[in-house]
Amino acid sequence: MLHTINKSPFEKNSLESCLRLAKPGHDILLIEDAVYAATSGTIVSELVEAAVKDKNVYALGPDLASRGIDEARLLKGIGIVNYEGFVDLAVKNDKVQSWL
Amino acid sequence: MSEPTVKRFMYINRRAPYGTVYSVEGLEVALIGAAFEQDVCMAFIDDGVYQLKKDQDTSATGIKNFSPAYRALGDYDVTRLYVERESLQARGLTEDDLMALTYEDEDDDWAEKPSIRLVSREELSGLVDQQDVILHF
């Protein structure tokens, strides 16, 4: 299962709801304003760090760059994918959920 | 003819750039207000602080990077950009993560001065209370 999230974790609870329902081993891709969740030192960092332990969490590189987020500022264990990687994740998983 | 009325305008920006159009629209409206010679300032709270993040590079997305436009604010006499410190802290950011925005102070021999002013939640609350018109984006 692939989950995509596109909302800021500081404005909407999409990230929280997704992480609550996602199963271990699932792929979670942060896109658009959700990429802020991948950064260290925030009030949701602990939540994301816990998710990384049993799920595959990725952030979309072009959306990180747009927002001025350097890779060095990401939490440990977060993978970065480009648009091709996004397609690969969608193809690899039999189901995709978009958390709006 | 009476003198034109100058009102104190504050534009409160609460949203991140790119994900929605609020922030780019807010910037445009602030520039328009300043062109009408009103007393304009801006506040950046919650995700709005992300608008001022430096090193934004949208080249891989095809979206226009509008962050350089904040540099024009000083030329339109929008010289006070209040950033709430608590909002930065909640996002793991410091003042060093923000663009170095400046204006030239006409009352001080055009000395270049920083436009971004970090304020506490309490200070910002006082500033909001002093305004005539408050618009949210």
gemmi code that builds the backbone of each chain (N, CA, C; Angstrom):
import gemmi

chains = {
    "A": [
        ("MET", (0.851, -1.202, 0.000), (0.000, 0.000, 0.000), (0.882, 1.245, 0.000)),
        ("LEU", (0.526, 2.190, -0.902), (1.214, 3.483, -0.906), (0.256, 4.552, -0.394)),
        ("HIS", (0.748, 5.350, 0.545), (-0.018, 6.490, 1.043), (0.688, 7.756, 0.575)),
        ("THR", (-0.047, 8.687, -0.031), (0.553, 9.997, -0.304), (-0.152, 11.023, 0.574)),
        ("ILE", (0.635, 11.962, 1.091), (0.086, 13.039, 1.930), (0.577, 14.357, 1.343)),
        ("ASN", (-0.326, 15.327, 1.170), (0.085, 16.603, 0.573), (-0.215, 17.820, 1.438)),
        ("LYS", (-0.601, 17.608, 2.690), (-0.945, 18.753, 3.550), (0.106, 18.975, 4.639)),
        ("SER", (0.314, 20.237, 4.984), (1.245, 20.562, 6.066), (0.771, 19.910, 7.368)),
        ("PRO", (1.678, 19.257, 8.102), (1.288, 18.611, 9.358), (0.964, 19.620, 10.455)),
        ("PHE", (1.288, 20.904, 10.203), (1.026, 21.937, 11.211), (-0.320, 22.613, 10.979)),
        ("GLU", (-0.938, 22.287, 9.821), (-2.206, 22.939, 9.493), (-3.368, 21.946, 9.451)),
        ("LYS", (-3.043, 20.703, 9.065), (-4.101, 19.676, 8.938), (-3.630, 18.415, 9.654)),
        ("ASN", (-4.576, 17.518, 9.972), (-4.179, 16.301, 10.674), (-4.017, 15.106, 9.728)),
        ("SER", (-3.846, 15.365, 8.427), (-3.724, 14.281, 7.438), (-2.591, 13.309, 7.779)),
        ("LEU", (-1.443, 13.857, 8.158), (-0.287, 13.015, 8.496), (-0.612, 12.110, 9.680)),
        ("GLU", (-1.163, 12.729, 10.722), (-1.497, 12.002, 11.937), (-2.494, 10.874, 11.644)),
        ("SER", (-3.532, 11.175, 10.888), (-4.545, 10.170, 10.565), (-3.945, 9.043, 9.739)),
        ("CYS", (-3.121, 9.403, 8.775), (-2.481, 8.397, 7.929), (-1.620, 7.467, 8.766)),
        ("LEU", (-0.786, 8.038, 9.606), (0.128, 7.216, 10.410), (-0.628, 6.334, 11.396)),
        ("ARG", (-1.786, 6.800, 11.813), (-2.598, 6.024, 12.755), (-3.151, 4.767, 12.085)),
        ("LEU", (-3.462, 4.851, 10.800), (-4.116, 3.735, 10.113), (-3.181, 2.898, 9.241)),
        ("ALA", (-2.024, 3.433, 8.903), (-1.095, 2.694, 8.026), (-0.501, 1.499, 8.767)),
        ("LYS", (-0.206, 0.444, 8.007), (0.358, -0.780, 8.589), (1.878, -0.791, 8.449)),
        ("PRO", (2.549, -1.562, 9.314), (4.000, -1.717, 9.150), (4.320, -2.219, 7.740)),
        ("GLY", (5.385, -1.723, 7.160), (5.782, -2.142, 5.818), (5.190, -1.298, 4.701)),
        ("HIS", (4.178, -0.476, 5.029), (3.584, 0.377, 3.998), (4.557, 1.471, 3.553)),
        ("ASP", (4.350, 1.941, 2.312), (5.115, 3.086, 1.802), (4.322, 4.365, 2.025)),
        ("ILE", (5.006, 5.387, 2.531), (4.364, 6.682, 2.763), (5.184, 7.742, 2.054)),
        ("LEU", (4.546, 8.460, 1.127), (5.255, 9.483, 0.361), (4.713, 10.870, 0.708)),
        ("LEU", (5.598, 11.721, 1.195), (5.230, 13.094, 1.545), (5.447, 13.979, 0.318)),
        ("ILE", (4.393, 14.678, -0.108), (4.505, 15.572, -1.266), (3.946, 16.956, -0.914)),
        ("GLU", (4.204, 17.931, -1.778), (3.724, 19.315, -1.588), (4.008, 19.773, -0.150)),
        ("ASP", (2.995, 20.385, 0.512), (3.251, 20.951, 1.842), (3.523, 19.891, 2.916)),
        ("ALA", (3.273, 18.626, 2.620), (3.559, 17.575, 3.607), (5.058, 17.340, 3.771)),
        ("VAL", (5.866, 17.813, 2.830), (7.314, 17.566, 2.970), (7.894, 18.250, 4.214)),
        ("TYR", (7.195, 19.267, 4.732), (7.691, 19.903, 5.955), (7.755, 18.904, 7.117)),
        ("ALA", (6.926, 17.862, 7.056), (6.917, 16.839, 8.115), (8.226, 16.072, 8.177)),
        ("ALA", (8.998, 16.101, 7.075), (10.245, 15.332, 7.015), (11.414, 16.049, 7.677)),
        ("THR", (11.209, 17.298, 8.087), (12.330, 18.071, 8.643), (12.527, 17.814, 10.133)),
        ("SER", (13.754, 18.000, 10.588), (14.083, 17.722, 11.990), (13.772, 18.922, 12.884)),
        ("GLY", (13.591, 18.618, 14.163), (13.410, 19.670, 15.163), (12.041, 20.308, 15.205)),
        ("THR", (11.039, 19.654, 14.609), (9.693, 20.244, 14.622), (8.814, 19.562, 15.662)),
        ("ILE", (7.619, 20.110, 15.848), (6.702, 19.534, 16.839), (6.079, 18.217, 16.373)),
        ("VAL", (6.317, 17.820, 15.096), (5.841, 16.497, 14.664), (6.992, 15.525, 14.404)),
        ("SER", (8.218, 15.948, 14.677), (9.381, 15.090, 14.401), (9.286, 13.733, 15.089)),
        ("GLU", (8.821, 13.739, 16.331), (8.743, 12.473, 17.087), (7.796, 11.483, 16.424)),
        ("LEU", (6.687, 12.011, 15.957), (5.670, 11.194, 15.285), (6.255, 10.550, 14.027)),
        ("VAL", (7.003, 11.335, 13.262), (7.578, 10.834, 12.009), (8.719, 9.857, 12.304)),
        ("GLU", (9.503, 10.150, 13.325), (10.595, 9.248, 13.712), (10.052, 7.869, 14.103)),
        ("ALA", (8.907, 7.877, 14.770), (8.282, 6.608, 15.162), (7.807, 5.859, 13.918)),
        ("ALA", (7.288, 6.576, 12.947), (6.774, 5.949, 11.715), (7.888, 5.310, 10.899)),
        ("VAL", (9.041, 5.973, 10.883), (10.181, 5.500, 10.091), (10.666, 4.124, 10.561)),
        ("LYS", (10.407, 3.812, 11.835), (10.882, 2.546, 12.405), (10.274, 1.317, 11.735)),
        ("ASP", (8.991, 1.387, 11.333), (8.392, 0.192, 10.728), (7.704, 0.453, 9.383)),
        ("LYS", (7.853, 1.684, 8.858), (7.263, 1.992, 7.549), (8.329, 2.675, 6.686)),
        ("ASN", (8.109, 2.670, 5.362), (9.051, 3.327, 4.464), (8.546, 4.736, 4.159)),
        ("VAL", (9.232, 5.731, 4.704), (8.772, 7.117, 4.535), (9.684, 7.831, 3.544)),
        ("TYR", (9.060, 8.432, 2.529), (9.805, 9.160, 1.498), (9.289, 10.594, 1.400)),
        ("ALA", (10.147, 11.482, 0.889), (9.721, 12.854, 0.580), (10.097, 13.137, -0.872)),
        ("LEU", (9.254, 13.914, -1.554), (9.492, 14.221, -2.966), (10.543, 15.343, -3.088)),
        ("GLY", (11.683, 15.003, -3.716), (12.814, 15.925, -3.812), (12.480, 17.298, -4.390)),
        ("PRO", (11.796, 17.357, -5.542), (11.485, 18.677, -6.120), (10.650, 19.554, -5.181)),
        ("ASP", (9.766, 18.933, -4.372), (8.960, 19.727, -3.441), (9.793, 20.201, -2.246)),
        ("LEU", (10.794, 19.418, -1.862), (11.721, 19.867, -0.810), (12.508, 21.082, -1.309)),
        ("ALA", (13.050, 20.974, -2.535), (13.869, 22.051, -3.094), (13.054, 23.333, -3.262)),
        ("SER", (11.801, 23.196, -3.707), (10.939, 24.371, -3.889), (10.803, 25.154, -2.589)),
        ("ARG", (10.769, 24.398, -1.485), (10.538, 25.033, -0.184), (11.833, 25.367, 0.549)),
        ("GLY", (12.952, 25.208, -0.141), (14.235, 25.597, 0.449), (14.726, 24.661, 1.535)),
        ("ILE", (14.280, 23.397, 1.482), (14.694, 22.440, 2.521), (15.883, 21.617, 2.030)),
        ("ASP", (16.997, 21.761, 2.698), (18.203, 21.015, 2.357), (18.092, 19.588, 2.905)),
        ("GLU", (18.663, 18.640, 2.154), (18.638, 17.231, 2.597), (19.188, 17.055, 4.009)),
        ("ALA", (20.170, 17.868, 4.365), (20.806, 17.759, 5.683), (19.833, 18.037, 6.823)),
        ("ARG", (18.700, 18.680, 6.519), (17.729, 19.026, 7.554), (16.667, 17.945, 7.740)),
        ("LEU", (16.759, 16.856, 6.959), (15.726, 15.821, 7.063), (15.978, 14.883, 8.243)),
        ("LEU", (14.919, 14.314, 8.757), (15.025, 13.315, 9.813), (15.712, 12.079, 9.260)),
        ("LYS", (16.407, 11.368, 10.131), (17.097, 10.143, 9.719), (16.081, 9.101, 9.260)),
        ("GLY", (16.416, 8.407, 8.184), (15.547, 7.318, 7.730), (14.524, 7.716, 6.689)),
        ("ILE", (14.472, 8.995, 6.344), (13.536, 9.448, 5.299), (14.232, 9.322, 3.950)),
        ("GLY", (13.591, 8.681, 2.997), (14.167, 8.569, 1.667), (13.709, 9.729, 0.790)),
        ("ILE", (14.554, 10.114, -0.169), (14.151, 11.162, -1.105), (13.925, 10.513, -2.468)),
        ("VAL", (12.780, 10.816, -3.083), (12.516, 10.306, -4.434), (12.198, 11.484, -5.364)),
        ("ASN", (12.480, 11.278, -6.654), (12.098, 12.285, -7.651), (10.782, 11.815, -8.300)),
        ("TYR", (10.365, 12.472, -9.373), (9.084, 12.103, -10.002), (9.094, 10.654, -10.516)),
        ("GLU", (10.243, 10.200, -11.037), (10.337, 8.810, -11.509), (10.141, 7.855, -10.338)),
        ("GLY", (10.711, 8.213, -9.185), (10.563, 7.379, -7.990), (9.119, 7.326, -7.513)),
        ("PHE", (8.420, 8.434, -7.670), (7.000, 8.508, -7.327), (6.232, 7.492, -8.186)),
        ("VAL", (6.524, 7.487, -9.479), (5.849, 6.551, -10.396), (6.186, 5.106, -10.010)),
        ("ASP", (7.463, 4.860, -9.709), (7.873, 3.506, -9.317), (7.092, 3.027, -8.088)),
        ("LEU", (6.924, 3.907, -7.108), (6.184, 3.539, -5.896), (4.724, 3.235, -6.230)),
        ("ALA", (4.144, 4.021, -7.125), (2.739, 3.819, -7.505), (2.560, 2.505, -8.259)),
        ("VAL", (3.569, 2.150, -9.069), (3.492, 0.913, -9.855), (3.713, -0.303, -8.960)),
        ("LYS", (4.656, -0.170, -8.039), (5.032, -1.270, -7.156), (3.887, -1.678, -6.219)),
        ("ASN", (3.118, -0.684, -5.779), (2.038, -0.975, -4.834), (0.725, -1.251, -5.570)),
        ("ASP", (-0.019, -2.231, -5.082), (-1.285, -2.553, -5.749), (-2.362, -1.517, -5.450)),
        ("LYS", (-2.203, -0.785, -4.335), (-3.197, 0.235, -3.979), (-2.511, 1.542, -3.583)),
        ("VAL", (-3.166, 2.655, -3.905), (-2.652, 3.975, -3.532), (-3.764, 4.759, -2.838)),
        ("GLN", (-3.437, 5.323, -1.693), (-4.393, 6.194, -0.993), (-3.830, 7.595, -0.951)),
        ("SER", (-4.635, 8.584, -1.324), (-4.200, 9.984, -1.220), (-4.886, 10.628, -0.018)),
        ("TRP", (-4.072, 10.966, 0.964), (-4.615, 11.616, 2.178), (-4.665, 13.118, 1.919)),
        ("LEU", (-5.866, 13.642, 1.634), (-5.985, 15.057, 1.259), (-6.188, 15.939, 2.480)),
    ],
    "B": [
        ("MET", (-10.347, 70.068, -0.375), (-10.056, 68.621, -0.360), (-9.345, 68.248, 0.936)),
        ("SER", (-9.858, 67.227, 1.573), (-9.185, 66.777, 2.798), (-7.992, 65.892, 2.434)),
        ("GLU", (-7.084, 65.793, 3.363), (-5.907, 64.933, 3.166), (-6.360, 63.481, 3.042)),
        ("PRO", (-5.710, 62.699, 2.170), (-6.093, 61.285, 2.103), (-5.831, 60.598, 3.439)),
        ("THR", (-6.734, 59.705, 3.795), (-6.594, 59.004, 5.067), (-5.564, 57.879, 4.936)),
        ("VAL", (-4.646, 57.872, 5.847), (-3.671, 56.774, 5.886), (-4.050, 55.852, 7.031)),
        ("LYS", (-4.325, 54.616, 6.666), (-4.682, 53.639, 7.698), (-3.540, 52.663, 7.917)),
        ("ARG", (-3.536, 52.101, 9.113), (-2.517, 51.076, 9.424), (-3.050, 49.713, 8.995)),
        ("PHE", (-2.397, 49.131, 8.011), (-2.774, 47.816, 7.481), (-1.789, 46.764, 7.947)),
        ("MET", (-2.323, 45.638, 8.381), (-1.443, 44.493, 8.653), (-1.959, 43.289, 7.863)),
        ("TYR", (-1.044, 42.665, 7.137), (-1.370, 41.452, 6.395), (-0.802, 40.282, 7.180)),
        ("ILE", (-1.685, 39.413, 7.643), (-1.240, 38.260, 8.428), (-1.170, 37.036, 7.517)),
        ("ASN", (0.030, 36.493, 7.394), (0.276, 35.342, 6.512), (0.453, 34.093, 7.354)),
        ("ARG", (-0.432, 33.119, 7.130), (-0.417, 31.904, 7.960), (-0.138, 30.644, 7.157)),
        ("ARG", (0.105, 30.783, 5.835), (0.207, 29.565, 5.033), (1.545, 29.433, 4.317)),
        ("ALA", (1.916, 28.172, 4.078), (3.162, 27.872, 3.382), (3.031, 28.257, 1.903)),
        ("PRO", (4.160, 28.531, 1.239), (4.099, 28.867, -0.183), (3.837, 27.617, -1.030)),
        ("TYR", (3.368, 27.809, -2.251), (3.236, 26.751, -3.288), (2.075, 25.773, -3.100)),
        ("GLY", (1.839, 25.268, -1.889), (0.775, 24.285, -1.690), (-0.597, 24.874, -1.990)),
        ("THR", (-0.759, 26.153, -1.696), (-1.994, 26.877, -2.012), (-1.590, 28.240, -2.593)),
        ("VAL", (-2.570, 29.006, -3.105), (-2.230, 30.317, -3.691), (-2.286, 31.447, -2.656)),
        ("TYR", (-2.646, 31.126, -1.419), (-2.820, 32.191, -0.428), (-1.588, 33.090, -0.297)),
        ("SER", (-0.403, 32.496, -0.202), (0.766, 33.317, 0.108), (1.154, 34.238, -1.041)),
        ("VAL", (1.087, 33.751, -2.283), (1.455, 34.628, -3.400), (0.406, 35.731, -3.572)),
        ("GLU", (-0.873, 35.390, -3.324), (-1.929, 36.403, -3.413), (-1.751, 37.447, -2.309)),
        ("GLY", (-1.398, 36.984, -1.114), (-1.195, 37.901, 0.013), (-0.084, 38.886, -0.256)),
        ("LEU", (0.985, 38.391, -0.873), (2.122, 39.254, -1.206), (1.691, 40.319, -2.212)),
        ("GLU", (0.917, 39.922, -3.199), (0.458, 40.874, -4.212), (-0.434, 41.943, -3.596)),
        ("VAL", (-1.338, 41.529, -2.718), (-2.250, 42.485, -2.094), (-1.473, 43.456, -1.202)),
        ("ALA", (-0.454, 42.960, -0.508), (0.359, 43.838, 0.347), (1.065, 44.890, -0.508)),
        ("LEU", (1.567, 44.482, -1.654), (2.256, 45.428, -2.546), (1.268, 46.460, -3.105)),
        ("ILE", (0.045, 46.016, -3.406), (-0.979, 46.949, -3.905), (-1.320, 47.981, -2.826)),
        ("GLY", (-1.518, 47.496, -1.585), (-1.849, 48.394, -0.477), (-0.769, 49.444, -0.275)),
        ("ALA", (0.474, 49.026, -0.405), (1.594, 49.942, -0.208), (1.633, 50.981, -1.336)),
        ("ALA", (1.248, 50.579, -2.555), (1.246, 51.506, -3.689), (0.226, 52.625, -3.465)),
        ("PHE", (-0.811, 52.378, -2.642), (-1.797, 53.406, -2.321), (-1.381, 54.232, -1.105)),
        ("GLU", (-0.104, 54.162, -0.773), (0.491, 54.952, 0.301), (-0.232, 54.779, 1.632)),
        ("GLN", (-0.522, 53.519, 1.950), (-1.044, 53.192, 3.263), (0.123, 52.721, 4.128)),
        ("ASP", (-0.122, 52.707, 5.443), (0.929, 52.270, 6.369), (0.825, 50.748, 6.494)),
        ("VAL", (1.670, 50.042, 5.724), (1.537, 48.586, 5.599), (2.642, 47.834, 6.340)),
        ("CYS", (2.242, 46.830, 7.092), (3.233, 45.897, 7.642), (2.700, 44.481, 7.429)),
        ("MET", (3.567, 43.510, 7.583), (3.165, 42.113, 7.391), (3.572, 41.289, 8.604)),
        ("ALA", (2.749, 40.296, 8.907), (3.098, 39.378, 9.993), (3.122, 37.962, 9.424)),
        ("PHE", (4.073, 37.186, 9.868), (4.217, 35.801, 9.406), (4.124, 34.890, 10.614)),
        ("ILE", (3.037, 34.127, 10.659), (2.829, 33.222, 11.790), (2.477, 31.836, 11.251)),
        ("ASP", (2.501, 30.841, 12.130), (2.202, 29.451, 11.741), (3.019, 29.080, 10.489)),
        ("ASP", (2.399, 28.403, 9.501), (3.146, 28.005, 8.307), (3.569, 29.202, 7.447)),
        ("GLY", (3.057, 30.380, 7.751), (3.448, 31.575, 6.999), (4.941, 31.852, 7.080)),
        ("VAL", (5.593, 31.402, 8.162), (7.042, 31.649, 8.286), (7.817, 30.958, 7.161)),
        ("TYR", (7.234, 29.871, 6.605), (7.915, 29.159, 5.516), (8.028, 30.007, 4.250)),
        ("GLN", (7.191, 31.031, 4.123), (7.269, 31.895, 2.934), (8.620, 32.582, 2.845)),
        ("LEU", (9.220, 32.833, 4.013), (10.474, 33.597, 4.055), (11.709, 32.697, 4.069)),
        ("LYS", (11.514, 31.383, 3.969), (12.649, 30.443, 3.972), (13.569, 30.743, 2.789)),
        ("LYS", (14.867, 30.778, 3.076), (15.801, 31.060, 1.988), (16.065, 29.812, 1.152)),
        ("ASP", (16.740, 29.993, 0.027), (17.140, 28.901, -0.880), (15.985, 28.152, -1.533)),
        ("GLN", (14.849, 28.807, -1.742), (13.751, 28.139, -2.446), (14.145, 27.982, -3.917)),
        ("ASP", (14.012, 26.746, -4.425), (14.400, 26.460, -5.812), (13.318, 25.591, -6.450)),
        ("THR", (12.473, 26.214, -7.268), (11.326, 25.496, -7.835), (11.620, 24.933, -9.226)),
        ("SER", (12.871, 24.986, -9.649), (13.192, 24.637, -11.044), (12.723, 23.231, -11.442)),
        ("ALA", (12.738, 22.283, -10.510), (12.360, 20.910, -10.864), (10.850, 20.700, -10.904)),
        ("THR", (10.079, 21.678, -10.435), (8.619, 21.487, -10.375), (7.870, 22.231, -11.469)),
        ("GLY", (8.492, 23.234, -12.067), (7.796, 24.035, -13.075), (6.907, 25.111, -12.481)),
        ("ILE", (6.928, 25.240, -11.133), (6.157, 26.305, -10.473), (7.046, 27.548, -10.396)),
        ("LYS", (6.438, 28.738, -10.517), (7.244, 29.957, -10.427), (7.700, 30.193, -8.983)),
        ("ASN", (8.980, 30.457, -8.827), (9.527, 30.789, -7.507), (9.259, 32.268, -7.256)),
        ("PHE", (8.306, 32.559, -6.364), (7.985, 33.971, -6.128), (8.715, 34.553, -4.928)),
        ("SER", (9.593, 33.754, -4.291), (10.258, 34.263, -3.089), (11.131, 35.497, -3.353)),
        ("PRO", (11.762, 35.660, -4.559), (12.546, 36.886, -4.761), (11.690, 38.163, -4.703)),
        ("ALA", (10.380, 38.022, -4.942), (9.505, 39.201, -4.939), (9.403, 39.854, -3.560)),
        ("TYR", (9.688, 39.090, -2.489), (9.653, 39.683, -1.139), (10.709, 40.778, -1.005)),
        ("ARG", (11.767, 40.682, -1.854), (12.815, 41.706, -1.807), (12.306, 43.065, -2.270)),
        ("ALA", (11.206, 43.069, -3.038), (10.657, 44.339, -3.542), (9.899, 45.103, -2.462)),
        ("LEU", (9.510, 44.427, -1.379), (8.679, 45.070, -0.357), (9.324, 46.344, 0.196)),
        ("GLY", (10.639, 46.294, 0.416), (11.343, 47.455, 0.971), (11.201, 48.685, 0.087)),
        ("ASP", (11.228, 48.483, -1.226), (11.104, 49.604, -2.172), (9.705, 50.209, -2.165)),
        ("TYR", (8.722, 49.440, -1.681), (7.347, 49.936, -1.580), (7.053, 50.416, -0.147)),
        ("ASP", (8.097, 50.663, 0.620), (7.959, 51.121, 2.000), (7.258, 50.123, 2.917)),
        ("VAL", (7.297, 48.846, 2.554), (6.849, 47.813, 3.497), (8.122, 47.338, 4.186)),
        ("THR", (8.399, 47.955, 5.325), (9.708, 47.772, 5.963), (9.622, 46.974, 7.256)),
        ("ARG", (8.411, 46.564, 7.616), (8.258, 45.809, 8.866), (7.610, 44.461, 8.573)),
        ("LEU", (8.424, 43.430, 8.639), (7.941, 42.060, 8.451), (8.116, 41.344, 9.792)),
        ("TYR", (7.030, 41.219, 10.516), (7.099, 40.610, 11.843), (6.986, 39.091, 11.734)),
        ("VAL", (7.942, 38.398, 12.304), (7.940, 36.934, 12.281), (7.804, 36.438, 13.718)),
        ("GLU", (6.791, 35.612, 13.944), (6.563, 35.121, 15.306), (7.582, 34.032, 15.656)),
        ("ARG", (8.331, 34.302, 16.708), (9.419, 33.401, 17.109), (8.921, 31.991, 17.427)),
        ("GLU", (7.793, 31.893, 18.106), (7.262, 30.586, 18.504), (6.921, 29.729, 17.276)),
        ("SER", (6.475, 30.368, 16.205), (6.135, 29.620, 14.978), (7.394, 29.054, 14.333)),
        ("LEU", (8.483, 29.824, 14.359), (9.762, 29.331, 13.838), (10.218, 28.123, 14.647)),
        ("GLN", (10.184, 28.273, 15.965), (10.676, 27.210, 16.860), (9.907, 25.908, 16.664)),
        ("ALA", (8.600, 26.003, 16.499), (7.770, 24.795, 16.328), (8.154, 24.043, 15.060)),
        ("ARG", (8.782, 24.744, 14.113), (9.156, 24.151, 12.826), (10.653, 23.890, 12.714)),
        ("GLY", (11.355, 23.962, 13.823), (12.790, 23.674, 13.812), (13.598, 24.704, 13.039)),
        ("LEU", (13.088, 25.930, 12.932), (13.775, 26.982, 12.166), (14.309, 28.067, 13.084)),
        ("THR", (15.336, 28.777, 12.583), (15.848, 29.954, 13.285), (15.888, 31.110, 12.289)),
        ("GLU", (16.250, 32.294, 12.775), (16.311, 33.475, 11.909), (17.292, 33.250, 10.746)),
        ("ASP", (18.337, 32.443, 10.988), (19.333, 32.167, 9.935), (18.734, 31.429, 8.741)),
        ("ASP", (17.587, 30.778, 8.928), (16.948, 30.051, 7.833), (16.148, 30.974, 6.911)),
        ("LEU", (15.996, 32.224, 7.319), (15.148, 33.146, 6.547), (15.978, 33.993, 5.581)),
        ("MET", (15.333, 34.466, 4.527), (15.992, 35.348, 3.564), (16.426, 36.631, 4.279)),
        ("ALA", (17.545, 37.195, 3.836), (18.025, 38.456, 4.421), (17.340, 39.611, 3.685)),
        ("LEU", (16.151, 40.014, 4.161), (15.400, 41.085, 3.489), (15.723, 42.422, 4.144)),
        ("THR", (15.957, 43.439, 3.320), (16.352, 44.741, 3.854), (15.556, 45.876, 3.201)),
        ("TYR", (15.657, 47.064, 3.811), (15.095, 48.276, 3.203), (16.088, 49.405, 3.443)),
        ("GLU", (15.929, 50.479, 2.691), (16.802, 51.646, 2.884), (16.029, 52.688, 3.682)),
        ("ASP", (16.577, 53.080, 4.826), (15.896, 54.004, 5.743), (16.127, 55.449, 5.312)),
        ("GLU", (15.078, 56.088, 4.775), (15.232, 57.462, 4.269), (15.510, 58.468, 5.391)),
        ("ASP", (15.135, 58.109, 6.633), (15.382, 59.012, 7.762), (16.780, 58.821, 8.347)),
        ("ASP", (17.553, 57.918, 7.791), (18.880, 57.621, 8.328), (19.885, 57.496, 7.176)),
        ("ASP", (19.878, 58.512, 6.302), (20.832, 58.581, 5.183), (20.794, 57.303, 4.330)),
        ("TRP", (19.579, 56.748, 4.137), (19.369, 55.576, 3.285), (20.204, 54.372, 3.723)),
        ("ALA", (20.417, 54.278, 5.022), (21.160, 53.118, 5.543), (20.327, 51.849, 5.314)),
        ("GLU", (20.994, 50.775, 4.934), (20.310, 49.507, 4.695), (20.043, 48.810, 6.027)),
        ("LYS", (18.784, 48.481, 6.267), (18.406, 47.866, 7.546), (17.557, 46.617, 7.318)),
        ("PRO", (17.617, 45.672, 8.255), (16.816, 44.452, 8.076), (15.314, 44.712, 8.222)),
        ("SER", (14.523, 44.108, 7.336), (13.060, 44.255, 7.405), (12.430, 43.233, 8.343)),
        ("ILE", (13.081, 42.065, 8.473), (12.513, 40.999, 9.295), (12.769, 41.276, 10.772)),
        ("ARG", (11.682, 41.272, 11.518), (11.805, 41.496, 12.966), (11.164, 40.323, 13.696)),
        ("LEU", (11.974, 39.602, 14.453), (11.436, 38.492, 15.241), (10.720, 39.046, 16.457)),
        ("VAL", (9.494, 38.607, 16.650), (8.732, 39.064, 17.804), (8.120, 37.859, 18.518)),
        ("SER", (7.858, 38.046, 19.794), (7.211, 36.969, 20.546), (5.718, 37.005, 20.247)),
        ("ARG", (5.047, 35.935, 20.611), (3.590, 35.854, 20.422), (2.904, 37.030, 21.132)),
        ("GLU", (3.401, 37.346, 22.306), (2.791, 38.415, 23.085), (2.998, 39.783, 22.412)),
        ("GLU", (4.228, 40.011, 21.915), (4.495, 41.280, 21.221), (3.619, 41.409, 19.980)),
        ("LEU", (3.465, 40.312, 19.252), (2.670, 40.338, 18.029), (1.210, 40.648, 18.341)),
        ("SER", (0.736, 40.077, 19.430), (-0.636, 40.321, 19.849), (-0.871, 41.813, 20.064)),
        ("GLY", (0.121, 42.493, 20.656), (0.035, 43.936, 20.869), (0.056, 44.702, 19.556)),
        ("LEU", (0.889, 44.254, 18.619), (0.998, 44.920, 17.312), (-0.311, 44.804, 16.520)),
        ("VAL", (-0.910, 43.608, 16.574), (-2.165, 43.388, 15.848), (-3.231, 44.353, 16.385)),
        ("ASP", (-3.211, 44.537, 17.693), (-4.208, 45.381, 18.350), (-4.103, 46.850, 17.921)),
        ("GLN", (-2.923, 47.255, 17.444), (-2.711, 48.664, 17.054), (-3.171, 48.980, 15.633)),
        ("GLN", (-3.569, 47.963, 14.863), (-3.872, 48.183, 13.442), (-5.304, 48.673, 13.218)),
        ("ASP", (-5.511, 49.344, 12.082), (-6.859, 49.747, 11.674), (-7.523, 48.659, 10.839)),
        ("VAL", (-6.728, 48.039, 9.964), (-7.261, 47.014, 9.051), (-6.350, 45.794, 9.111)),
        ("ILE", (-6.941, 44.615, 9.310), (-6.146, 43.383, 9.370), (-6.713, 42.401, 8.352)),
        ("LEU", (-5.854, 41.964, 7.451), (-6.284, 41.032, 6.396), (-5.477, 39.739, 6.489)),
        ("HIS", (-6.186, 38.624, 6.326), (-5.533, 37.311, 6.464), (-5.356, 36.596, 5.126)),
        ("PHE", (-4.214, 35.978, 4.981), (-3.941, 35.156, 3.798), (-3.283, 33.853, 4.201)),
    ],
}
model = gemmi.Model(1)
for chain_id, residues in chains.items():
    chain = gemmi.Chain(chain_id)
    for i, (resn, *xyz) in enumerate(residues, 1):
        res = gemmi.Residue()
        res.name, res.seqid = resn, gemmi.SeqId(i, " ")
        for name, pos in zip(("N", "CA", "C"), xyz):
            atom = gemmi.Atom()
            atom.name, atom.element = name, gemmi.Element(name[0])
            atom.pos, atom.b_iso = gemmi.Position(*pos), 0.0
            res.add_atom(atom)
        chain.add_residue(res)
    model.add_chain(chain)
structure = gemmi.Structure()
structure.add_model(model)
structure.setup_entities()
